Amino acid sequence: MLHDWGSRDKNFIKLNQSILESLVKLINGEDEFECVPMQGNGTFAVESMISSLISKNDTIDMHNTIEAIKDVMKELKIKIH
């Protein structure tokens, strides 16, 4: 049977903390950044990042987006099909 994780479960909190720390380490940002989890679907997370990080005068270069995502997946050892 799978474990039913609760948001106040000590092991769940430790797992989340480990993931958040690993994401910051992935960009060598330990002294500069914090990882803030966003609850919701992927589109919600992307929309919240864009609306928080990009000003109306900025532009987003989408040219290498897929390759950048693949690089992150490789670093995290996630299989790519």
N, CA, C and O atoms as a CHARMM CRD file, in Angstrom:
* protein
*
  324
    1    1 MET  N      0.83800  -1.17800   0.00000 PROA 1      0.00000
    2    1 MET  CA     0.00000   0.00000   0.00000 PROA 1      0.00000
    3    1 MET  C      0.88400   1.24200   0.00000 PROA 1      0.00000
    4    1 MET  O      1.90200   1.28900   0.69100 PROA 1      0.00000
    5    2 LEU  N      0.49800   2.23000  -0.76400 PROA 2      0.00000
    6    2 LEU  CA     1.21800   3.49100  -0.79900 PROA 2      0.00000
    7    2 LEU  C      0.97200   4.27000   0.47800 PROA 2      0.00000
    8    2 LEU  O     -0.07700   4.13600   1.10900 PROA 2      0.00000
    9    3 HSD  N      1.93600   5.07600   0.84900 PROA 3      0.00000
   10    3 HSD  CA     1.79200   5.90500   2.04800 PROA 3      0.00000
   11    3 HSD  C      0.96800   7.13800   1.72000 PROA 3      0.00000
   12    3 HSD  O      1.21000   7.79400   0.70700 PROA 3      0.00000
   13    4 ASP  N      0.01800   7.45200   2.54700 PROA 4      0.00000
   14    4 ASP  CA    -0.80500   8.64400   2.37700 PROA 4      0.00000
   15    4 ASP  C     -0.12100   9.79000   3.12500 PROA 4      0.00000
   16    4 ASP  O     -0.18300   9.86500   4.35200 PROA 4      0.00000
   17    5 TRP  N      0.53300  10.68400   2.37200 PROA 5      0.00000
   18    5 TRP  CA     1.28900  11.78000   2.97600 PROA 5      0.00000
   19    5 TRP  C      0.34600  12.89500   3.39500 PROA 5      0.00000
   20    5 TRP  O     -0.55700  13.26700   2.64600 PROA 5      0.00000
   21    6 GLY  N      0.55300  13.41800   4.57300 PROA 6      0.00000
   22    6 GLY  CA    -0.17100  14.59800   5.04200 PROA 6      0.00000
   23    6 GLY  C      0.78300  15.77600   5.08300 PROA 6      0.00000
   24    6 GLY  O      1.98700  15.59000   5.26400 PROA 6      0.00000
   25    7 SER  N      0.27400  16.96500   4.92100 PROA 7      0.00000
   26    7 SER  CA     1.13700  18.14600   4.85600 PROA 7      0.00000
   27    7 SER  C      1.89600  18.39600   6.15500 PROA 7      0.00000
   28    7 SER  O      2.89600  19.11500   6.15200 PROA 7      0.00000
   29    8 ARG  N      1.44100  17.81800   7.26100 PROA 8      0.00000
   30    8 ARG  CA     2.12600  18.01000   8.54700 PROA 8      0.00000
   31    8 ARG  C      2.93700  16.78100   8.95400 PROA 8      0.00000
   32    8 ARG  O      3.53400  16.75400  10.03000 PROA 8      0.00000
   33    9 ASP  N      2.95600  15.77800   8.10100 PROA 9      0.00000
   34    9 ASP  CA     3.73800  14.56200   8.35500 PROA 9      0.00000
   35    9 ASP  C      5.22500  14.91800   8.35000 PROA 9      0.00000
   36    9 ASP  O      5.71000  15.53100   7.39900 PROA 9      0.00000
   37   10 LYS  N      5.94700  14.53900   9.40100 PROA 10     0.00000
   38   10 LYS  CA     7.36700  14.91200   9.51700 PROA 10     0.00000
   39   10 LYS  C      8.18900  14.43900   8.32800 PROA 10     0.00000
   40   10 LYS  O      9.04500  15.17700   7.83900 PROA 10     0.00000
   41   11 ASN  N      7.94400  13.22300   7.85400 PROA 11     0.00000
   42   11 ASN  CA     8.69400  12.71300   6.70100 PROA 11     0.00000
   43   11 ASN  C      8.35700  13.47700   5.42100 PROA 11     0.00000
   44   11 ASN  O      9.22000  13.68300   4.56800 PROA 11     0.00000
   45   12 PHE  N      7.10200  13.89200   5.29400 PROA 12     0.00000
   46   12 PHE  CA     6.68700  14.68600   4.13200 PROA 12     0.00000
   47   12 PHE  C      7.38100  16.04300   4.14500 PROA 12     0.00000
   48   12 PHE  O      7.84300  16.52000   3.10800 PROA 12     0.00000
   49   13 ILE  N      7.45200  16.66100   5.31600 PROA 13     0.00000
   50   13 ILE  CA     8.12500  17.95700   5.45400 PROA 13     0.00000
   51   13 ILE  C      9.60900  17.81500   5.11600 PROA 13     0.00000
   52   13 ILE  O     10.17000  18.66000   4.42000 PROA 13     0.00000
   53   14 LYS  N     10.24400  16.75000   5.60600 PROA 14     0.00000
   54   14 LYS  CA    11.66300  16.51200   5.31100 PROA 14     0.00000
   55   14 LYS  C     11.87500  16.29100   3.81700 PROA 14     0.00000
   56   14 LYS  O     12.82600  16.81800   3.24100 PROA 14     0.00000
   57   15 LEU  N     10.99400  15.51500   3.18700 PROA 15     0.00000
   58   15 LEU  CA    11.10500  15.25600   1.74700 PROA 15     0.00000
   59   15 LEU  C     10.98200  16.54900   0.95400 PROA 15     0.00000
   60   15 LEU  O     11.77800  16.80500   0.05000 PROA 15     0.00000
   61   16 ASN  N      9.98900  17.36200   1.29100 PROA 16     0.00000
   62   16 ASN  CA     9.81400  18.64200   0.59800 PROA 16     0.00000
   63   16 ASN  C     11.02900  19.54000   0.78200 PROA 16     0.00000
   64   16 ASN  O     11.49200  20.16400  -0.17300 PROA 16     0.00000
   65   17 GLN  N     11.54400  19.60800   2.00100 PROA 17     0.00000
   66   17 GLN  CA    12.71500  20.44800   2.27100 PROA 17     0.00000
   67   17 GLN  C     13.90400  19.98100   1.44000 PROA 17     0.00000
   68   17 GLN  O     14.65100  20.79500   0.89600 PROA 17     0.00000
   69   18 SER  N     14.07100  18.68000   1.35000 PROA 18     0.00000
   70   18 SER  CA    15.16500  18.11900   0.55600 PROA 18     0.00000
   71   18 SER  C     15.03500  18.49400  -0.92000 PROA 18     0.00000
   72   18 SER  O     16.02200  18.83500  -1.57100 PROA 18     0.00000
   73   19 ILE  N     13.82000  18.42800  -1.43500 PROA 19     0.00000
   74   19 ILE  CA    13.57500  18.78000  -2.84000 PROA 19     0.00000
   75   19 ILE  C     13.85100  20.26300  -3.06500 PROA 19     0.00000
   76   19 ILE  O     14.50500  20.63100  -4.04100 PROA 19     0.00000
   77   20 LEU  N     13.36100  21.11000  -2.17300 PROA 20     0.00000
   78   20 LEU  CA    13.56900  22.55400  -2.31200 PROA 20     0.00000
   79   20 LEU  C     15.05500  22.89900  -2.27400 PROA 20     0.00000
   80   20 LEU  O     15.52300  23.71800  -3.06600 PROA 20     0.00000
   81   21 GLU  N     15.79700  22.28200  -1.36100 PROA 21     0.00000
   82   21 GLU  CA    17.23900  22.52300  -1.26500 PROA 21     0.00000
   83   21 GLU  C     17.96100  22.02600  -2.51700 PROA 21     0.00000
   84   21 GLU  O     18.88000  22.68400  -3.00500 PROA 21     0.00000
   85   22 SER  N     17.55100  20.87000  -3.03600 PROA 22     0.00000
   86   22 SER  CA    18.18400  20.32000  -4.23800 PROA 22     0.00000
   87   22 SER  C     17.97800  21.22500  -5.44500 PROA 22     0.00000
   88   22 SER  O     18.88400  21.38900  -6.26200 PROA 22     0.00000
   89   23 LEU  N     16.78300  21.81500  -5.56000 PROA 23     0.00000
   90   23 LEU  CA    16.51400  22.70700  -6.68500 PROA 23     0.00000
   91   23 LEU  C     17.39000  23.95200  -6.62600 PROA 23     0.00000
   92   23 LEU  O     17.87500  24.41200  -7.65900 PROA 23     0.00000
   93   24 VAL  N     17.59900  24.50100  -5.43700 PROA 24     0.00000
   94   24 VAL  CA    18.46100  25.67700  -5.29100 PROA 24     0.00000
   95   24 VAL  C     19.91300  25.29900  -5.58300 PROA 24     0.00000
   96   24 VAL  O     20.63400  26.06200  -6.22500 PROA 24     0.00000
   97   25 LYS  N     20.34100  24.13000  -5.11700 PROA 25     0.00000
   98   25 LYS  CA    21.70900  23.66600  -5.38800 PROA 25     0.00000
   99   25 LYS  C     21.93200  23.45800  -6.87900 PROA 25     0.00000
  100   25 LYS  O     23.04100  23.66400  -7.37300 PROA 25     0.00000
  101   26 LEU  N     20.89200  23.05200  -7.59900 PROA 26     0.00000
  102   26 LEU  CA    20.99100  22.80500  -9.03600 PROA 26     0.00000
  103   26 LEU  C     21.48500  24.04000  -9.78900 PROA 26     0.00000
  104   26 LEU  O     22.15200  23.91700 -10.81600 PROA 26     0.00000
  105   27 ILE  N     21.15800  25.22200  -9.28200 PROA 27     0.00000
  106   27 ILE  CA    21.60000  26.46600  -9.93300 PROA 27     0.00000
  107   27 ILE  C     22.71100  27.15500  -9.14800 PROA 27     0.00000
  108   27 ILE  O     23.02200  28.32000  -9.39400 PROA 27     0.00000
  109   28 ASN  N     23.31200  26.42500  -8.19700 PROA 28     0.00000
  110   28 ASN  CA    24.36400  26.99900  -7.34900 PROA 28     0.00000
  111   28 ASN  C     23.89300  28.29000  -6.67800 PROA 28     0.00000
  112   28 ASN  O     24.63200  29.27300  -6.62500 PROA 28     0.00000
  113   29 GLY  N     22.67200  28.28200  -6.17200 PROA 29     0.00000
  114   29 GLY  CA    22.09500  29.49100  -5.61200 PROA 29     0.00000
  115   29 GLY  C     21.90800  29.48000  -4.11500 PROA 29     0.00000
  116   29 GLY  O     21.09800  30.24400  -3.59000 PROA 29     0.00000
  117   30 GLU  N     22.64200  28.62500  -3.41100 PROA 30     0.00000
  118   30 GLU  CA    22.43500  28.47200  -1.96800 PROA 30     0.00000
  119   30 GLU  C     22.54200  29.77700  -1.18900 PROA 30     0.00000
  120   30 GLU  O     21.80500  29.97300  -0.22200 PROA 30     0.00000
  121   31 ASP  N     23.42700  30.65800  -1.57900 PROA 31     0.00000
  122   31 ASP  CA    23.62700  31.90700  -0.84100 PROA 31     0.00000
  123   31 ASP  C     22.74800  33.04800  -1.34100 PROA 31     0.00000
  124   31 ASP  O     22.76900  34.14600  -0.78400 PROA 31     0.00000
  125   32 GLU  N     21.97700  32.78600  -2.39300 PROA 32     0.00000
  126   32 GLU  CA    21.28600  33.88100  -3.04700 PROA 32     0.00000
  127   32 GLU  C     19.78400  33.67600  -3.24300 PROA 32     0.00000
  128   32 GLU  O     19.03100  34.64700  -3.31800 PROA 32     0.00000
  129   33 PHE  N     19.34200  32.41400  -3.32500 PROA 33     0.00000
  130   33 PHE  CA    17.95500  32.14300  -3.70400 PROA 33     0.00000
  131   33 PHE  C     17.25600  31.20500  -2.72500 PROA 33     0.00000
  132   33 PHE  O     17.89500  30.47000  -1.97200 PROA 33     0.00000
  133   34 GLU  N     15.93300  31.25400  -2.75900 PROA 34     0.00000
  134   34 GLU  CA    15.06300  30.32300  -2.05200 PROA 34     0.00000
  135   34 GLU  C     14.13800  29.69900  -3.08300 PROA 34     0.00000
  136   34 GLU  O     13.78800  30.35000  -4.06700 PROA 34     0.00000
  137   35 CYS  N     13.74300  28.47400  -2.88100 PROA 35     0.00000
  138   35 CYS  CA    12.77700  27.82100  -3.75000 PROA 35     0.00000
  139   35 CYS  C     11.41500  27.88900  -3.08100 PROA 35     0.00000
  140   35 CYS  O     11.26600  27.49700  -1.92300 PROA 35     0.00000
  141   36 VAL  N     10.42500  28.38400  -3.80300 PROA 36     0.00000
  142   36 VAL  CA     9.07500  28.51300  -3.27100 PROA 36     0.00000
  143   36 VAL  C      8.15800  27.60400  -4.08100 PROA 36     0.00000
  144   36 VAL  O      7.92200  27.85500  -5.26300 PROA 36     0.00000
  145   37 PRO  N      7.63900  26.55100  -3.45300 PROA 37     0.00000
  146   37 PRO  CA     6.76000  25.63500  -4.20200 PROA 37     0.00000
  147   37 PRO  C      5.43500  26.30900  -4.55700 PROA 37     0.00000
  148   37 PRO  O      4.87100  27.05800  -3.76000 PROA 37     0.00000
  149   38 MET  N      4.95900  26.03400  -5.75100 PROA 38     0.00000
  150   38 MET  CA     3.67900  26.56900  -6.20400 PROA 38     0.00000
  151   38 MET  C      2.70700  25.41200  -6.35700 PROA 38     0.00000
  152   38 MET  O      2.96600  24.46800  -7.10300 PROA 38     0.00000
  153   39 GLN  N      1.59400  25.48900  -5.65400 PROA 39     0.00000
  154   39 GLN  CA     0.59100  24.44600  -5.75200 PROA 39     0.00000
  155   39 GLN  C     -0.31300  24.73600  -6.93600 PROA 39     0.00000
  156   39 GLN  O     -0.74400  25.87100  -7.13500 PROA 39     0.00000
  157   40 GLY  N     -0.59500  23.71800  -7.71300 PROA 40     0.00000
  158   40 GLY  CA    -1.47700  23.86800  -8.86200 PROA 40     0.00000
  159   40 GLY  C     -0.90400  23.11400 -10.04600 PROA 40     0.00000
  160   40 GLY  O      0.10600  22.42100  -9.92200 PROA 40     0.00000
  161   41 ASN  N     -1.54100  23.24800 -11.17900 PROA 41     0.00000
  162   41 ASN  CA    -1.05700  22.54300 -12.36600 PROA 41     0.00000
  163   41 ASN  C      0.15500  23.25900 -12.95600 PROA 41     0.00000
  164   41 ASN  O      0.49400  24.36400 -12.53200 PROA 41     0.00000
  165   42 GLY  N      0.80100  22.63500 -13.92400 PROA 42     0.00000
  166   42 GLY  CA     2.00600  23.19700 -14.52600 PROA 42     0.00000
  167   42 GLY  C      1.78200  24.56000 -15.14700 PROA 42     0.00000
  168   42 GLY  O      2.63100  25.44500 -15.03600 PROA 42     0.00000
  169   43 THR  N      0.65100  24.73500 -15.79700 PROA 43     0.00000
  170   43 THR  CA     0.34600  26.02100 -16.42500 PROA 43     0.00000
  171   43 THR  C      0.25900  27.12000 -15.37000 PROA 43     0.00000
  172   43 THR  O      0.73400  28.23500 -15.58500 PROA 43     0.00000
  173   44 PHE  N     -0.34500  26.80200 -14.24300 PROA 44     0.00000
  174   44 PHE  CA    -0.44800  27.78100 -13.15500 PROA 44     0.00000
  175   44 PHE  C      0.93800  28.19700 -12.68600 PROA 44     0.00000
  176   44 PHE  O      1.19400  29.38200 -12.47400 PROA 44     0.00000
  177   45 ALA  N      1.83400  27.22600 -12.52100 PROA 45     0.00000
  178   45 ALA  CA     3.18600  27.52400 -12.05100 PROA 45     0.00000
  179   45 ALA  C      3.93600  28.39800 -13.05800 PROA 45     0.00000
  180   45 ALA  O      4.60400  29.35900 -12.67700 PROA 45     0.00000
  181   46 VAL  N      3.82000  28.05900 -14.34100 PROA 46     0.00000
  182   46 VAL  CA     4.49600  28.84900 -15.37900 PROA 46     0.00000
  183   46 VAL  C      3.92900  30.26500 -15.41000 PROA 46     0.00000
  184   46 VAL  O      4.68400  31.23400 -15.48800 PROA 46     0.00000
  185   47 GLU  N      2.62000  30.38800 -15.35100 PROA 47     0.00000
  186   47 GLU  CA     2.00100  31.71700 -15.36500 PROA 47     0.00000
  187   47 GLU  C      2.44100  32.53900 -14.15400 PROA 47     0.00000
  188   47 GLU  O      2.70200  33.73600 -14.27600 PROA 47     0.00000
  189   48 SER  N      2.52100  31.90300 -12.99700 PROA 48     0.00000
  190   48 SER  CA     2.91400  32.66300 -11.79900 PROA 48     0.00000
  191   48 SER  C      4.37200  33.10000 -11.88100 PROA 48     0.00000
  192   48 SER  O      4.71400  34.20000 -11.44600 PROA 48     0.00000
  193   49 MET  N      5.24000  32.24200 -12.44000 PROA 49     0.00000
  194   49 MET  CA     6.64400  32.63000 -12.59700 PROA 49     0.00000
  195   49 MET  C      6.78400  33.78300 -13.58100 PROA 49     0.00000
  196   49 MET  O      7.48000  34.76000 -13.30700 PROA 49     0.00000
  197   50 ILE  N      6.12300  33.66700 -14.72200 PROA 50     0.00000
  198   50 ILE  CA     6.23200  34.72200 -15.73200 PROA 50     0.00000
  199   50 ILE  C      5.69500  36.03900 -15.18800 PROA 50     0.00000
  200   50 ILE  O      6.31800  37.08500 -15.37000 PROA 50     0.00000
  201   51 SER  N      4.54300  35.99700 -14.52000 PROA 51     0.00000
  202   51 SER  CA     3.95900  37.24300 -14.01900 PROA 51     0.00000
  203   51 SER  C      4.76600  37.82500 -12.86200 PROA 51     0.00000
  204   51 SER  O      4.70900  39.03100 -12.61800 PROA 51     0.00000
  205   52 SER  N      5.51200  36.99200 -12.14900 PROA 52     0.00000
  206   52 SER  CA     6.31800  37.47600 -11.02900 PROA 52     0.00000
  207   52 SER  C      7.70800  37.93900 -11.44100 PROA 52     0.00000
  208   52 SER  O      8.25500  38.86900 -10.84900 PROA 52     0.00000
  209   53 LEU  N      8.27700  37.29800 -12.44800 PROA 53     0.00000
  210   53 LEU  CA     9.67900  37.52900 -12.78100 PROA 53     0.00000
  211   53 LEU  C      9.91600  38.39800 -14.01400 PROA 53     0.00000
  212   53 LEU  O     11.00800  38.93800 -14.18700 PROA 53     0.00000
  213   54 ILE  N      8.92300  38.53600 -14.85400 PROA 54     0.00000
  214   54 ILE  CA     9.09100  39.26700 -16.10800 PROA 54     0.00000
  215   54 ILE  C      8.25600  40.54100 -16.06700 PROA 54     0.00000
  216   54 ILE  O      7.05100  40.50100 -15.81800 PROA 54     0.00000
  217   55 SER  N      8.92000  41.68200 -16.31700 PROA 55     0.00000
  218   55 SER  CA     8.17000  42.93800 -16.35200 PROA 55     0.00000
  219   55 SER  C      7.52200  43.11400 -17.72500 PROA 55     0.00000
  220   55 SER  O      7.82100  42.37300 -18.66100 PROA 55     0.00000
  221   56 LYS  N      6.65100  44.08300 -17.83300 PROA 56     0.00000
  222   56 LYS  CA     5.95600  44.32500 -19.10100 PROA 56     0.00000
  223   56 LYS  C      6.91900  44.78200 -20.19700 PROA 56     0.00000
  224   56 LYS  O      6.59800  44.68300 -21.38100 PROA 56     0.00000
  225   57 ASN  N      8.08900  45.27700 -19.81400 PROA 57     0.00000
  226   57 ASN  CA     9.06300  45.74000 -20.79700 PROA 57     0.00000
  227   57 ASN  C     10.07600  44.66200 -21.18200 PROA 57     0.00000
  228   57 ASN  O     10.88000  44.87000 -22.09000 PROA 57     0.00000
  229   58 ASP  N     10.04600  43.50700 -20.49800 PROA 58     0.00000
  230   58 ASP  CA    10.97300  42.41200 -20.79200 PROA 58     0.00000
  231   58 ASP  C     10.42800  41.53000 -21.91000 PROA 58     0.00000
  232   58 ASP  O      9.24700  41.58700 -22.25300 PROA 58     0.00000
  233   59 THR  N     11.30500  40.72500 -22.46000 PROA 59     0.00000
  234   59 THR  CA    10.89400  39.72300 -23.44200 PROA 59     0.00000
  235   59 THR  C     11.42700  38.36800 -22.99700 PROA 59     0.00000
  236   59 THR  O     12.38200  38.29300 -22.22400 PROA 59     0.00000
  237   60 ILE  N     10.81200  37.30800 -23.48200 PROA 60     0.00000
  238   60 ILE  CA    11.22700  35.95000 -23.16300 PROA 60     0.00000
  239   60 ILE  C     11.72400  35.29600 -24.44200 PROA 60     0.00000
  240   60 ILE  O     11.01400  35.26100 -25.44800 PROA 60     0.00000
  241   61 ASP  N     12.94200  34.78100 -24.40000 PROA 61     0.00000
  242   61 ASP  CA    13.50300  34.06900 -25.54900 PROA 61     0.00000
  243   61 ASP  C     13.08200  32.60900 -25.45400 PROA 61     0.00000
  244   61 ASP  O     13.59300  31.86800 -24.61300 PROA 61     0.00000
  245   62 MET  N     12.17000  32.19700 -26.29800 PROA 62     0.00000
  246   62 MET  CA    11.65200  30.83100 -26.26800 PROA 62     0.00000
  247   62 MET  C     12.43800  29.89900 -27.18900 PROA 62     0.00000
  248   62 MET  O     12.11100  28.71700 -27.29900 PROA 62     0.00000
  249   63 HSD  N     13.46500  30.41800 -27.84600 PROA 63     0.00000
  250   63 HSD  CA    14.19900  29.65200 -28.85800 PROA 63     0.00000
  251   63 HSD  C     14.75700  28.33600 -28.31600 PROA 63     0.00000
  252   63 HSD  O     14.60300  27.30000 -28.96300 PROA 63     0.00000
  253   64 ASN  N     15.40100  28.35100 -27.14300 PROA 64     0.00000
  254   64 ASN  CA    16.04800  27.15400 -26.60700 PROA 64     0.00000
  255   64 ASN  C     15.31100  26.55700 -25.41400 PROA 64     0.00000
  256   64 ASN  O     15.90800  25.83300 -24.61700 PROA 64     0.00000
  257   65 THR  N     14.01700  26.85400 -25.28400 PROA 65     0.00000
  258   65 THR  CA    13.26600  26.42100 -24.11100 PROA 65     0.00000
  259   65 THR  C     13.26800  24.90600 -23.95600 PROA 65     0.00000
  260   65 THR  O     13.52800  24.39800 -22.86500 PROA 65     0.00000
  261   66 ILE  N     12.98600  24.18800 -25.02100 PROA 66     0.00000
  262   66 ILE  CA    12.90600  22.72200 -24.93600 PROA 66     0.00000
  263   66 ILE  C     14.25900  22.14400 -24.55600 PROA 66     0.00000
  264   66 ILE  O     14.32100  21.24000 -23.72200 PROA 66     0.00000
  265   67 GLU  N     15.33500  22.63200 -25.13600 PROA 67     0.00000
  266   67 GLU  CA    16.66700  22.11700 -24.80000 PROA 67     0.00000
  267   67 GLU  C     17.02100  22.41200 -23.35100 PROA 67     0.00000
  268   67 GLU  O     17.65000  21.58900 -22.68700 PROA 67     0.00000
  269   68 ALA  N     16.62500  23.57000 -22.85800 PROA 68     0.00000
  270   68 ALA  CA    16.90500  23.91300 -21.46000 PROA 68     0.00000
  271   68 ALA  C     16.16400  22.96900 -20.52200 PROA 68     0.00000
  272   68 ALA  O     16.72000  22.53200 -19.51400 PROA 68     0.00000
  273   69 ILE  N     14.92400  22.65600 -20.84400 PROA 69     0.00000
  274   69 ILE  CA    14.15000  21.71500 -20.02800 PROA 69     0.00000
  275   69 ILE  C     14.79500  20.33600 -20.06600 PROA 69     0.00000
  276   69 ILE  O     14.88000  19.66000 -19.04100 PROA 69     0.00000
  277   70 LYS  N     15.24900  19.91700 -21.24000 PROA 70     0.00000
  278   70 LYS  CA    15.92600  18.62400 -21.35800 PROA 70     0.00000
  279   70 LYS  C     17.20200  18.60400 -20.51400 PROA 70     0.00000
  280   70 LYS  O     17.50400  17.59200 -19.88100 PROA 70     0.00000
  281   71 ASP  N     17.94600  19.69900 -20.49900 PROA 71     0.00000
  282   71 ASP  CA    19.17300  19.77400 -19.68700 PROA 71     0.00000
  283   71 ASP  C     18.86300  19.59900 -18.20800 PROA 71     0.00000
  284   71 ASP  O     19.57900  18.89100 -17.50000 PROA 71     0.00000
  285   72 VAL  N     17.79400  20.24500 -17.73900 PROA 72     0.00000
  286   72 VAL  CA    17.40700  20.11500 -16.33100 PROA 72     0.00000
  287   72 VAL  C     16.99500  18.68100 -16.04100 PROA 72     0.00000
  288   72 VAL  O     17.35700  18.12700 -15.00200 PROA 72     0.00000
  289   73 MET  N     16.23900  18.07500 -16.95500 PROA 73     0.00000
  290   73 MET  CA    15.80200  16.69600 -16.75800 PROA 73     0.00000
  291   73 MET  C     16.99100  15.74000 -16.70700 PROA 73     0.00000
  292   73 MET  O     17.00900  14.80500 -15.90700 PROA 73     0.00000
  293   74 LYS  N     17.97200  15.97600 -17.55500 PROA 74     0.00000
  294   74 LYS  CA    19.17400  15.13900 -17.53100 PROA 74     0.00000
  295   74 LYS  C     19.91400  15.29400 -16.21100 PROA 74     0.00000
  296   74 LYS  O     20.36700  14.30400 -15.63600 PROA 74     0.00000
  297   75 GLU  N     20.04000  16.51300 -15.73000 PROA 75     0.00000
  298   75 GLU  CA    20.72800  16.78600 -14.46500 PROA 75     0.00000
  299   75 GLU  C     20.01900  16.07600 -13.30900 PROA 75     0.00000
  300   75 GLU  O     20.66300  15.59600 -12.37600 PROA 75     0.00000
  301   76 LEU  N     18.69600  16.01800 -13.38200 PROA 76     0.00000
  302   76 LEU  CA    17.91800  15.36000 -12.33200 PROA 76     0.00000
  303   76 LEU  C     17.77300  13.86000 -12.58000 PROA 76     0.00000
  304   76 LEU  O     17.10400  13.15700 -11.82200 PROA 76     0.00000
  305   77 LYS  N     18.41200  13.37500 -13.65800 PROA 77     0.00000
  306   77 LYS  CA    18.36000  11.96200 -14.02400 PROA 77     0.00000
  307   77 LYS  C     16.94000  11.48100 -14.30500 PROA 77     0.00000
  308   77 LYS  O     16.56400  10.36600 -13.94200 PROA 77     0.00000
  309   78 ILE  N     16.16500  12.33700 -14.95200 PROA 78     0.00000
  310   78 ILE  CA    14.80100  11.98900 -15.35800 PROA 78     0.00000
  311   78 ILE  C     14.87400  11.52100 -16.80300 PROA 78     0.00000
  312   78 ILE  O     15.45600  12.20500 -17.64500 PROA 78     0.00000
  313   79 LYS  N     14.29600  10.37100 -17.09900 PROA 79     0.00000
  314   79 LYS  CA    14.35200   9.81800 -18.44200 PROA 79     0.00000
  315   79 LYS  C     13.57700  10.70300 -19.42700 PROA 79     0.00000
  316   79 LYS  O     12.50200  11.21700 -19.11900 PROA 79     0.00000
  317   80 ILE  N     14.15600  10.86000 -20.60900 PROA 80     0.00000
  318   80 ILE  CA    13.52200  11.64400 -21.66200 PROA 80     0.00000
  319   80 ILE  C     13.18100  10.70800 -22.80200 PROA 80     0.00000
  320   80 ILE  O     14.03100   9.94300 -23.25700 PROA 80     0.00000
  321   81 HSD  N     11.94400  10.76200 -23.26500 PROA 81     0.00000
  322   81 HSD  CA    11.50100   9.88700 -24.35400 PROA 81     0.00000
  323   81 HSD  C     11.44800  10.64900 -25.64300 PROA 81     0.00000
  324   81 HSD  O     11.09600  10.08500 -26.68000 PROA 81     0.00000
